[in-house]
């Protein structure tokens, strides 16, 4: 009897991220463009208080520099290390970090933005690392293998069609290909999203429960307030 071989996920190219994937209900899932910023910000605001593109990230979207290190890195590990070394040594920290952020949108047949996901560098983790004695360079390097889902939202009329799940899938696909160890995020506990994230392959933590960073040898935990639930996905 012939052995079954595991089906390999096709590698993602920078061009694919820019042009997009076909998504559910006739949508296109792609990297955010300047014309998407206003609609995406409006959508993200529905996912939590104060959630929107970080100002530096919005600027990077508008000038086309966003995700540049990630996109270059999809060509292979050497390309990723080279792109990161240039970005992190030639730009201020806030600008360099936007090059490892991944803002995705889902658009409909008329190219209208109907969903948005903002994945960013792990700012809280970087701050905690520095408070625990890590130098700036070493702390910033954490953004090369840890990312955060800052916000995820779908316009009301398009919910229930798998669009949010597709945005999460593509985000994880990109970061996993780049060798990231973990992607994490949080949501308000009263939004009751545990079933959704679990079904999408993420581990959901109880309200206020932190998660360990032992797998990447960091001597502290990441958590949120008692009214927040963390969700994580490890490679």
N, C-alpha and C positions, 0 to 999 in steps of 0.2 A: 504494500500500500504506500502510495507516494506521500512524502512528508509535506505538510502544509507550511508555507513560508509566510512570515508576518508581512502584512501589506505596509510598505513604507510610504510615509507622507512625503509628497513631492516638495522639494526645496522651494523656498520663496525667494523671488528676486526683487531688487529695488523697484524695477519697472512694474512688477505685479502690485506692490504696495501702492505705488503712485496711481496706476490705472484702475486698480481695484479688482475684487472678486464678485461674481454674481452671488447675491444673497437671497434670502427668502422673500416671497411676495414681490418679485420683480425689482428688488433693490440692488444697489451697487455699493459695496463696502470698500472704502479707499481712504488714503491719507487725506486729512483735512487740507483744504485750499483756502486762500484768503477770502473768497466769497462765501465760505461756510461759517466764518467766525461768529458773526452776529447770531445766526440761527442756532448754532451749536451752543453758544453761551446761554441763550434763552432756555434751551432744553436742559443743559446741565444744571441750571438753577433749580429745576424741579426735583433733582435727586438729593438735595440736602441744602441746609443753610450755608450760604456763602460759596457754594460750589460753582465754579466757572473756570475757564482757562486761566491759569496763572498769567499775570501781565507779561512776564518775559516770554512765556510760551506763545501767547497770542501774537506778540511782536514777531517771533520766529516763524509762526505760520504765515503772517502777512508778508514777510520778506523772503520766504521760501527756504529758510535755513533749518527749519524744524526737522528733527529725526535724521539729520545728515550723517551722523556717525553710525546710527543703526543701519541706514540704507547702504552705506559703504561696506559695513560689516557683513551684510548678507552674501557678499562675494566669497567669504571664508574667514577663518580665525585670524590669519595674518593681516588681512585687509581691515578687520575690526580693530586689532591692536594698533595698526598704523593710523587709522582715522582717529581713534581715541587719543593717541599721543599728540596728534596735531591739535585737535579741538581743545584738549585739557591744558595744553601749554601755551596756546596762542590767544586765548580768550579769557575774559573775566569768568568767575565761577558760574554766575547765573546764566550767562550766555552758553557756556560749555554744556551745562546740564540740559539745556533745551535740545541739544543734538542727540540725546539718548531718550527723549520723550517720544511717545507715539500717539498722536491725536488722530483717531479714526472717526469717520462719519458713515452713515448709511443714507443714500439718496434714492429718491423714487424715480419713476420714468421721466419726470420733467426736470431732473437734477435738483430737486428741492431736498434740503437736509431734513430728515425725519428722525434721525437718531444720532447720538454722539457718545464716544468713549474717550476719555482723557487719561492716558497712562503717562506717568511722570517719573522723574528720578525720585528716590526715596528720601525726601527732605528731612523727615523726622528721624530716620535712621542715621543720616549723615550728622545731624545735630547731636544725637545721642553718642555717636562714635567719638565726636570731638570732645564732648563732655567727659568721656571715659579715657581721654588721653591720646586719642588718635590725632596725628597731624592732618592738616587740610588735604594734602595730596592723597594720603591713605584713606581718609574718610570719603573723599569724592570718588575714589576708585570703587567704592561699594556700588555706585550707580551703574557699573559695568556688568554686574551680575545679580542685582536686585532692582525690581521696579514696583511701582505702586499704581493701582487703579484709583485715580483721583475722583472720577465721576463717570456715571453711565446712565443714560436716559433715552427713552423712546417717546416720541409724540403720542398723545393719548389715542388717536384714531388708528395708529399702526401697532399697538401693543397686541400681544398674544399670537404673534406670527413667527416667533423665533429670531427676531432681528437682534435683540440684546444678546442672545446666546451666540449668534454668529459673530458679533463684534468681539465678544470674549474669546471665542475660538481663534479668530485671526490674530488677536493681540497675543495670546499665549503661543501661537504658532511662530510668530516672529521672534519673540523673546526666547523661546525654547531653542530655536535654530541658532541663535546667537550665544547659547550656552548659559543663559541666566539660570540661577539656582532656584529662585523663588519670586513670585509676583504676589502681591497682597493688596488688600483694600479693606474698607469698612463701610458699614451702613447703619442707619438709625434702627435700633432693635425693634421699634414699633412698626417698621415697614414690612416685617414678616417675609423676608426674602431668602430665608435659609433653604427652602425647598428648591428655589430657582438656582442658587449657586451650587448646591449639592448636585443637582441634576446635570449641571454643566461641568462637573468634575472637580469642583473646588471643595476644600475643607472649611466648614463654617464653625467658628468658635462661639461659645456662649457669651452673652452680654458681659462686657468688662474683662473677659478672659484674654490674657496675652498669649503670644506664641513664642516658642523657643527659637533661638538662632544658633543653637548648638551645631547643626549640620554645616554651618559656614564659620564655625569657631569664633563666634562673637559672644562675649561674656555677659550679655544682657538680653532682655526680652522686649518685644514690641507689643503694645496693647493700645486700647482706646478707653474712653470713659465707660461707666457702667450702663449708659444708654446706647452704646455702640456694640456691634458685632463685627469682629474681624473675619475675613475670609482669605484663604491662602491656597497657593498651588505650587508644589515643589517639583523640580525636575527629577 
